[in-house]
Amino acid sequence: EKLQEYKKLHANVWPEILEIIKKCNISNYSIYHKDGYLFGYYEYNGDNHEADMEKMAADPMTQKWWDVCVPCQEPLETRKEGEWWAEMEEVFHLD
């Protein structure tokens, strides 16, 4: 199991990764774990999510970060093609 390694990585996220996340208009970002599942939540404050995600994916440090994090994860089989973290349906929201 790679959970402890994943937790260790995220206890000391590389500063370059934190910077690119912010540059890509992401804030209030959290990752939770329960019963073998990871759940990520963030707020997006930009106006072109797809372009910001492409910018993040093209970043060399992000690619290196993913190289060490991805082996710690197993994506859901039910995710859409092209997704790593499966999008979820919102069933309730209150501002």
N, C-alpha and C positions, 0 to 999 in steps of 0.2 A: 504494500500500500504506500502511496506517495503523498498522503495527506500531510504528514509531518514536514516533509520537504516543502510542500506548497505553502504551508503556514510559515515556515522559516523564511522562505523567499519573500512573502508578503509582510513579514514583520520588519523587513529591511529593503523596501522597494528602492531600486536605483533612482537617484535624483533625476536623471535624464528621463526616466519613464514618467515620473510625477509631472515633470515639466511638459512633456508632449501631451499628456492627458489634459492638462489645463489649456495648452495651446489649441487643442481640438475641441474646446468649448464644453468640456465635461467637468461637472462639479458634484459634490455630495455623493461620491462614489463609494460604495460598500460592497463587500463580498461576504456572504454568509455560508455556513456549512451545517447540514443536518442530514443524518442517516445516509451518508455517502453522496449527497447532492450538494452542489455549489449553486448559490443563487446570487446573481449580481444585480445591483441597483445603482443607477446614476441619473443625474439630471443633465439634460443637454440644453445649452444656452445659445447655440449658434443658429444659423439659418440654412445650413446645408449639411445635414448629418452624413449623408453618403460621401460627400467630398472630404469631410473631416475624418471619417473612418478610413478613407483611401490614403489620406495624408499620414495618418498614424501607421497604417500597414506598410507604407513605403519608408518609414523612418528606420535607419539601420540599427539603432539601439533597441527600438521596439522589436525588431526581428530577432535580435539576440536575446531579449527578454523572453519572447515567445519560445525560442529554442530551449530554454531551461524550464519554462512553465508548462508548455503543452504536454510533455511526457507525464506530467502529474495529473492530467485530466483525461476523462473519457466522456466524449460528447454523447448526448442523448441520440438514440437511434431514430427518434421521431423528428429530429430537427429538419429544417428545410435545406435544400441543396445550397451550398455556399456558406451556411452558418456554422460557426463553432459553438458559440453560446446560443442556444435555441431561444428565439423570441417567445414571449408568453402573452396570452390574452389577458388584458386587464378586465376584471369583472366588477371592480368597485374603485371609485376615486372620490376623494373629498379634499378640496382646497381649504 
